[in-house]
Amino acid sequence: MKEGRAVFHIPSGSEPYETELPLFAMQIDNEKNTRVPCVVIQIENCSEGTAVGVRYLDGGNGVGMANEFEFYSGIPEELSL
């Protein structure tokens, strides 16, 4: 985290999720009915599930569980020009 390559640390332990990074994603908030574009830089399996660390396109970092995201191997169509 100090070197900027991770967004979160799980003190109880975790294992990297096997996938190619970075990934484009949409963070979904069903309660607010929002879809926030982001870039996934960290995915780890832990006892609570699969945690995801992202960088938002307008700046800042975020963390959520995998079921809060839609993942894309390329730029999502809704973001393409």
VOGU-3710 file (C-alpha; in Angstrom, 3 decimals, decimal comma):
1> mkegravfhi> 0,000/0,000/0,000  2,795/2,436/0,840  4,234/2,062/-2,673  0,847/2,710/-4,333  0,456/-0,768/-5,849  -2,343/-1,823/-3,495  -5,511/-0,171/-2,243  -6,183/-2,348/0,811  -4,585/-4,775/3,264  -6,461/-7,594/5,007
11> psgsepyete> -4,832/-8,234/8,400  -6,413/-11,691/8,764  -4,779/-12,761/5,493  -5,718/-13,154/1,841  -4,589/-14,730/-1,415  -4,354/-13,000/-4,802  -7,228/-13,754/-7,168  -5,819/-15,210/-10,380  -6,560/-12,738/-13,193  -4,766/-10,285/-15,445
21> lplfamqidn> -4,668/-6,754/-14,054  -5,528/-3,992/-14,591  -9,179/-4,484/-15,552  -11,822/-1,950/-16,393  -14,913/-2,182/-14,196  -18,157/-0,521/-13,286  -18,867/-0,282/-9,585  -22,601/-0,789/-9,146  -24,615/0,814/-6,354  -28,151/-0,541/-6,668
31> ekntrvpcvv> -29,473/1,607/-3,813  -28,313/4,855/-5,465  -28,833/3,458/-8,988  -25,293/4,465/-10,027  -22,550/2,925/-12,157  -19,091/4,353/-11,481  -16,280/3,578/-13,941  -12,990/2,479/-12,427  -9,802/0,510/-13,011  -9,206/-2,597/-10,890
41> iqiencsegt> -5,644/-2,788/-9,592  -6,079/-5,392/-6,828  -8,282/-8,473/-6,298  -7,839/-10,808/-3,324  -9,716/-13,781/-1,888  -10,309/-13,598/1,847  -12,603/-15,221/4,382  -15,338/-12,630/3,627  -15,232/-13,278/-0,154  -13,363/-11,579/-2,980
51> avgvryldgg> -12,237/-8,009/-2,251  -11,539/-5,550/-5,066  -9,354/-2,441/-4,985  -9,912/0,214/-7,647  -8,773/3,591/-8,875  -11,544/5,905/-10,045  -11,156/7,680/-13,378  -11,694/11,065/-11,720  -9,177/10,314/-8,947  -9,087/8,478/-5,654
61> ngvgmanefe> -9,262/4,844/-4,606  -12,076/2,547/-3,581  -12,680/-0,913/-2,190  -15,649/-3,252/-2,524  -16,628/-6,866/-2,833  -16,607/-8,528/-6,271  -20,409/-8,755/-6,431  -20,507/-4,921/-6,495  -18,680/-4,759/-9,840  -19,037/-5,589/-13,517
71> fysgipeels> -15,620/-6,461/-14,966  -14,425/-5,825/-18,545  -11,263/-6,900/-20,355  -11,426/-3,733/-22,484  -13,062/-0,333/-22,285  -16,806/-0,800/-21,639  -18,973/0,217/-24,589  -20,806/2,807/-22,511  -17,468/4,660/-22,022  -16,197/4,439/-25,578
81> l> -16,396/7,444/-27,853
//
